[in-house]
């Protein structure tokens, strides 16, 4: 039985699937709240953020990806997206926007659904409340980064890159590795999204004692410059 605090939000407009998903997760000890539309989901989240979200992408009042994008502007709540078979573009865009996991429906084995949700929550619970690197303090749950006590006002991608570098302070991380971790797919030739994000992050670190260094032919690492 789960002993986690908080609730899981299931956002799904199919009543039968909603009922099935709710039942299997309640059996694992989770508190469940349900939304059948984006509007309902927003109202529930605004009242009290959930510990995790199962998010269908095709809803009566819009795309679940729109809600995911809104969530990622302020929070790193773990999100599992549900998509129909063959919707590879939706899956890729979901990862690009910050989803943590996905499951293609219909799924015949409900235990697969349960295990995906449990794994999602287990990974999220292993992240500490804060991560410190000198006077840089990261808050993984909210996606906020503070530098010398001031909010760095990072985008979701910028924050994710900074957290990855801070968690690996002694390592040079290759562009391909960073891209796969943050964007959830292989980096294609000519894609400069990572370079653009790193450049913006460097600009926001400008004037501090920290910098992101590019090791020629190897990758990136974060370091504190000597005074």
C-alpha positions as CSV (number, residue, x, y, z in Angstrom):
1,X,0.0,0.0,0.0
2,X,1.2,3.5,-0.8
3,X,1.9,5.8,2.0
4,X,2.7,8.9,-0.1
5,X,1.1,12.1,0.9
6,X,-1.1,14.0,-1.6
7,X,-3.3,12.8,-4.4
8,X,-3.1,11.7,-8.0
9,X,-5.1,13.6,-10.6
10,X,-6.5,11.5,-13.5
11,X,-7.5,13.7,-16.5
12,X,-9.5,11.5,-18.9
13,X,-12.8,11.9,-20.6
14,X,-13.7,8.3,-21.1
15,X,-15.8,7.2,-18.1
16,X,-15.0,3.5,-18.4
17,X,-11.3,4.1,-18.6
18,X,-11.4,6.7,-15.8
19,X,-13.2,4.2,-13.5
20,X,-10.8,1.4,-14.3
21,X,-7.7,3.6,-13.7
22,X,-9.1,5.0,-10.5
23,X,-9.9,1.6,-9.1
24,X,-6.5,0.1,-9.8
25,X,-4.7,3.1,-8.2
26,X,-6.9,3.2,-5.2
27,X,-6.1,-0.5,-4.6
28,X,-2.5,0.6,-4.3
29,X,-3.5,3.1,-1.6
30,X,-3.5,6.3,-3.6
31,X,-6.0,9.2,-3.1
32,X,-7.5,9.9,-6.5
33,X,-9.2,13.0,-7.9
34,X,-10.7,13.0,-11.4
35,X,-11.2,15.5,-14.2
36,X,-13.0,14.9,-17.4
37,X,-12.0,18.2,-19.1
38,X,-9.1,20.7,-19.1
39,X,-11.3,23.2,-17.2
40,X,-11.9,20.8,-14.4
41,X,-8.3,19.8,-14.2
42,X,-7.1,23.4,-14.0
43,X,-9.6,24.1,-11.2
44,X,-8.4,21.1,-9.2
45,X,-4.7,21.9,-9.7
46,X,-5.3,25.5,-8.7
47,X,-6.9,24.4,-5.4
48,X,-4.0,22.1,-4.5
49,X,-1.2,20.7,-6.7
50,X,-1.2,16.9,-7.0
51,X,1.7,14.6,-6.4
52,X,1.3,13.3,-10.0
53,X,-0.9,13.6,-13.0
54,X,-2.1,11.0,-15.6
55,X,-3.0,13.2,-18.6
56,X,-5.0,12.2,-21.6
57,X,-4.1,14.3,-24.7
58,X,-7.5,14.3,-26.4
59,X,-10.1,16.1,-24.2
60,X,-13.4,17.7,-25.1
61,X,-12.2,21.3,-24.5
62,X,-8.7,21.0,-26.0
63,X,-5.4,19.2,-26.0
64,X,-3.8,17.8,-22.8
65,X,-0.5,19.2,-24.2
66,X,-1.7,22.7,-23.6
67,X,-2.2,21.9,-19.9
68,X,1.2,20.2,-19.7
69,X,2.8,23.3,-21.1
70,X,1.0,25.4,-18.4
71,X,2.1,23.1,-15.7
72,X,5.7,23.1,-16.7
73,X,5.8,26.9,-16.6
74,X,5.6,26.7,-12.8
75,X,6.0,23.1,-11.6
76,X,7.9,19.8,-12.1
77,X,4.9,17.7,-11.0
78,X,5.5,14.2,-12.6
79,X,3.2,13.7,-15.6
80,X,2.3,10.5,-17.5
81,X,0.6,11.2,-20.8
82,X,-1.9,8.9,-22.4
83,X,-2.1,8.9,-26.2
84,X,-3.7,6.8,-28.9
85,X,-1.8,4.2,-30.9
86,X,0.4,5.7,-33.6
87,X,0.5,9.2,-32.2
88,X,4.3,9.5,-32.2
89,X,4.3,13.2,-32.8
90,X,2.2,13.7,-29.7
91,X,4.6,11.6,-27.7
92,X,7.6,13.6,-28.9
93,X,5.9,16.9,-28.3
94,X,4.9,15.7,-24.9
95,X,8.5,14.9,-24.0
96,X,9.6,18.3,-25.5
97,X,7.1,20.0,-23.2
98,X,8.3,18.1,-20.1
99,X,6.3,14.9,-19.7
100,X,8.0,12.2,-17.6
101,X,6.4,9.1,-19.0
102,X,3.8,8.0,-21.6
103,X,1.5,5.0,-22.2
104,X,-0.3,4.2,-25.5
105,X,-4.0,3.3,-25.2
106,X,-5.9,1.1,-25.3
107,X,-3.8,-1.0,-22.9
108,X,-5.2,-4.5,-22.2
109,X,-3.1,-5.1,-19.1
110,X,-4.1,-2.6,-16.4
111,X,-1.1,-3.7,-14.3
112,X,1.2,-2.1,-16.9
113,X,-0.6,1.2,-16.2
114,X,-0.2,0.8,-12.5
115,X,3.5,0.0,-12.7
116,X,4.1,3.0,-15.0
117,X,2.4,5.3,-12.5
118,X,4.3,3.8,-9.5
119,X,7.6,4.1,-11.3
120,X,6.9,7.7,-12.2
121,X,6.2,8.5,-8.5
122,X,9.2,6.5,-7.3
123,X,11.6,8.5,-9.6
124,X,10.0,11.8,-8.5
125,X,10.3,10.9,-4.8
126,X,14.0,10.3,-5.2
127,X,14.7,13.9,-6.0
128,X,15.7,16.0,-3.0
129,X,13.8,19.2,-2.0
130,X,16.7,21.4,-2.9
131,X,20.0,21.0,-4.8
132,X,22.9,23.4,-3.9
133,X,26.0,24.3,-5.9
134,X,27.7,27.1,-4.0
135,X,25.2,30.0,-4.0
136,X,23.0,28.4,-6.7
137,X,20.0,26.7,-5.1
138,X,17.6,24.6,-7.2
139,X,14.1,23.6,-6.2
140,X,13.2,20.5,-8.3
141,X,9.5,20.3,-7.3
142,X,8.8,23.8,-8.7
143,X,11.6,24.2,-11.3
144,X,12.9,27.4,-9.7
145,X,16.6,28.3,-9.6
146,X,18.0,30.9,-7.2
147,X,21.3,32.6,-7.6
148,X,22.5,34.6,-4.6
149,X,19.0,34.5,-3.3
150,X,17.4,35.9,-6.5
151,X,15.1,34.0,-8.8
152,X,17.0,33.3,-12.1
153,X,13.7,33.3,-14.0
154,X,14.7,30.2,-16.1
155,X,12.5,28.5,-18.7
156,X,11.7,24.8,-18.2
157,X,14.5,23.7,-20.5
158,X,17.1,26.1,-19.0
159,X,16.2,24.9,-15.6
160,X,16.5,21.2,-16.6
161,X,19.9,21.8,-18.2
162,X,21.2,23.6,-15.1
163,X,19.9,20.9,-12.8
164,X,21.5,18.2,-14.9
165,X,24.9,20.0,-14.8
166,X,24.6,20.7,-11.0
167,X,23.9,17.0,-10.4
168,X,27.0,16.1,-12.3
169,X,29.5,18.7,-11.1
170,X,32.7,16.7,-11.9
171,X,31.6,15.5,-15.3
172,X,31.7,16.7,-18.8
173,X,28.3,15.9,-20.3
174,X,28.1,15.4,-24.1
175,X,25.5,17.4,-26.1
176,X,23.8,14.2,-27.2
177,X,23.5,13.0,-23.6
178,X,22.0,16.3,-22.4
179,X,19.6,16.5,-25.4
180,X,18.3,13.0,-24.8
181,X,17.8,13.6,-21.1
182,X,16.1,17.0,-21.5
183,X,14.3,16.6,-24.9
184,X,13.5,12.9,-24.6
185,X,14.8,12.0,-28.0
186,X,18.0,11.8,-30.1
187,X,19.4,15.1,-31.3
188,X,19.2,15.5,-35.1
189,X,21.9,17.0,-37.2
190,X,21.5,20.7,-37.5
191,X,19.3,21.0,-34.4
192,X,20.7,24.0,-32.4
193,X,18.0,24.0,-29.6
194,X,20.6,22.9,-27.0
195,X,23.1,25.5,-28.0
196,X,20.4,28.3,-27.9
197,X,19.2,27.1,-24.4
198,X,22.8,27.0,-23.1
199,X,23.6,30.5,-24.5
200,X,20.5,31.9,-22.7
201,X,21.5,30.1,-19.5
202,X,25.0,31.5,-19.7
203,X,23.6,35.0,-20.1
204,X,21.6,34.6,-17.0
205,X,24.7,33.4,-15.1
206,X,26.7,36.4,-16.5
207,X,28.1,38.6,-13.8
208,X,28.2,35.8,-11.2
209,X,31.1,33.5,-10.3
210,X,29.6,30.6,-12.2
211,X,29.9,29.7,-15.9
212,X,28.9,26.8,-18.2
213,X,32.1,25.8,-20.0
214,X,32.1,24.0,-23.4
215,X,34.9,21.5,-23.6
216,X,35.8,21.3,-27.3
217,X,34.6,18.1,-28.8
218,X,33.4,16.7,-25.5
219,X,30.5,18.6,-24.0
220,X,29.5,21.0,-21.2
221,X,30.1,21.3,-17.5
222,X,29.4,23.9,-14.8
223,X,32.2,25.5,-12.8
224,X,32.8,28.2,-10.3
225,X,35.4,30.7,-11.5
226,X,38.2,31.5,-9.0
227,X,38.2,35.1,-7.7
